[in-house]
Amino acid sequence: MDSAGQDINLNSPNKGLLSDSMTDVPVDTGVAARTPAVEGLTEAEEEELRAELTKVEEEIVTLRQVLAAKERHCGELKRRLGLSTLGGLKQNLSRSWHDVQVSNAYKKTQETLSQAGQKTSAALSTVGSAISRKLGDMRNSATFKSFEDRVGTIKSKVVGDRENGSDSLPSSAGSGDKPLSDPAPF
């Protein structure tokens, strides 16, 4: 494969494909030769540096071409092995998640959250117990007993009258029982 005509721009979507023109613009040595010499350099030193610069630029171009060829070869090998981008992504994510889980920061955070959860659970249990105890105390209070007795009396009158065939609610004025006129203590 002729690598001289390949697109070697690493950001190009046509990376590694043959192109009609080179995307890299070579340094115009004619313009560079016309610029005045840097102070402190002799003409011989400047010429030597320019030659070295040209050589390094050529090596960079060659290395880009070699890298593009290696990337194509790697892609071809992965394709032949059935390795997809998604599979590689899954593997990378799994590896990264494992690395996170074994990190000291994750372990410390997990331990702290676990302790916070235990403390919150204990606090909620204590609050629940306190509420249960208060409700139990309230149920045993004289006020609640009085209210419960009145509800029970009303219920027995309503249910008792329905069992006798009457669907109407009893009136407190017409009944012989004590009227419910005293205000509730709560």
C-alpha positions in Angstrom: 0.0 0.0 0.0 1.4 3.4 -1.0 1.5 5.5 2.2 2.5 8.7 0.4 -1.0 9.4 -0.7 -2.7 8.7 2.6 -4.6 11.3 4.7 -2.6 11.4 7.8 -4.6 14.1 9.7 -5.5 12.2 12.9 -8.6 14.3 13.4 -9.9 13.6 9.8 -12.9 11.3 9.3 -11.0 9.9 6.3 -8.0 9.0 8.5 -5.9 6.4 6.7 -7.9 6.6 3.4 -6.3 7.7 0.2 -6.8 11.3 -0.6 -6.2 13.5 -3.7 -4.0 16.0 -1.8 -1.9 16.0 1.3 -3.6 17.8 4.3 -0.3 18.7 6.0 1.3 21.9 4.6 5.0 21.5 4.4 7.3 24.3 5.6 8.3 26.5 2.8 12.1 26.5 3.1 12.4 29.4 0.7 10.4 31.7 3.1 12.4 30.4 6.1 15.7 31.0 4.3 14.7 34.6 3.6 14.0 35.5 7.2 16.9 37.1 9.0 19.0 34.8 11.1 18.3 34.6 14.8 20.8 36.8 16.7 23.7 34.8 18.2 23.6 32.0 15.5 26.0 31.7 12.7 24.8 30.9 9.2 26.2 27.4 9.6 24.4 26.8 12.9 21.2 28.1 11.4 21.6 25.8 8.3 22.2 22.8 10.6 19.1 23.6 12.7 17.0 24.0 9.6 18.2 20.6 8.3 17.4 19.0 11.6 13.9 20.7 11.6 13.2 19.3 8.1 14.3 15.8 9.2 12.1 15.9 12.4 9.1 17.0 10.4 9.7 14.1 7.9 9.9 11.7 10.8 6.6 13.1 12.2 4.9 12.5 8.9 6.3 9.0 8.7 5.2 8.2 12.3 1.6 9.5 11.6 1.5 7.2 8.6 2.7 4.2 10.6 0.2 5.0 13.4 -2.7 5.2 10.8 -1.6 1.8 9.4 -1.4 0.2 12.8 -4.9 1.6 13.7 -6.3 0.1 10.5 -4.6 -3.2 11.2 -5.9 -3.2 14.8 -9.4 -2.5 13.6 -9.2 -5.3 11.1 -8.0 -7.8 13.7 -10.8 -6.8 16.1 -13.3 -7.2 13.3 -12.0 -10.6 12.4 -12.1 -11.7 16.0 -15.7 -10.4 16.4 -14.8 -7.8 18.9 -17.1 -4.9 18.6 -16.9 -1.4 20.0 -19.8 -2.1 22.2 -18.1 -5.2 23.7 -14.9 -3.1 24.3 -17.0 -0.4 26.0 -18.7 -3.0 28.2 -15.4 -4.4 29.2 -14.0 -0.9 29.9 -17.0 0.0 32.0 -16.8 -3.2 34.0 -13.1 -2.7 34.6 -13.7 0.9 35.6 -16.5 0.0 38.0 -14.4 -2.7 39.6 -11.5 -0.1 40.0 -14.0 2.3 41.7 -15.2 -0.4 44.0 -11.8 -1.3 45.2 -10.7 2.3 45.7 -10.2 3.6 49.2 -12.5 6.5 48.5 -15.4 4.2 47.6 -14.8 1.9 50.5 -14.8 4.9 53.0 -17.9 6.4 51.4 -19.7 3.0 51.5 -18.7 2.5 55.2 -19.9 6.0 56.1 -23.2 5.6 54.3 -23.7 2.2 55.9 -23.1 3.7 59.4 -25.5 6.6 58.5 -28.1 4.1 57.5 -27.8 2.2 60.7 -28.0 5.3 62.8 -31.1 6.5 60.8 -32.7 3.1 61.2 -32.1 3.2 65.0 -33.4 6.8 65.2 -36.6 5.9 63.3 -37.1 2.8 65.4 -36.8 5.0 68.6 -39.3 7.5 67.2 -41.7 4.7 66.2 -41.5 3.2 69.7 -42.1 6.6 71.3 -45.2 7.3 69.1 -46.5 3.8 69.9 -46.0 4.4 73.6 -47.7 7.8 73.5 -50.7 6.4 71.5 -51.0 3.6 74.1 -50.9 6.1 76.9 -53.5 8.2 75.2 -55.8 5.2 74.7 -55.6 4.4 78.4 -56.4 8.0 79.3 -59.8 8.9 80.9 -60.6 11.3 78.0 -60.2 8.5 75.4 -62.1 6.0 77.5 -65.0 8.5 77.8 -65.0 9.1 74.0 -64.8 5.4 73.4 -67.8 4.7 75.6 -69.8 7.4 73.9 -69.0 6.0 70.4 -69.8 2.5 71.7 -73.2 3.8 73.0 -74.1 5.5 69.7 -73.0 2.4 67.8 -75.1 0.1 69.9 -78.1 2.4 69.5 -77.7 2.6 65.7 -77.0 -1.1 65.2 -79.6 -2.1 67.8 -82.3 -0.1 66.1 -81.5 -1.5 62.7 -81.7 -5.0 64.1 -85.2 -4.1 65.3 -86.3 -3.0 61.8 -85.8 0.8 62.2 -83.5 2.5 59.7 -83.7 6.0 61.3 -81.2 7.4 63.7 -82.4 7.9 67.2 -83.0 11.5 68.3 -81.4 12.5 71.6 -84.5 14.5 72.6 -86.9 11.6 72.1 -84.9 8.9 73.8 -85.1 8.1 77.4 -81.4 8.0 77.7 -79.2 10.8 78.9 -78.7 13.3 76.1 -75.2 13.9 74.7 -75.1 17.6 75.5 -72.1 18.0 77.7 -69.0 19.2 75.7 -66.2 16.9 74.9 -63.1 17.5 77.1 -60.7 17.6 74.2 
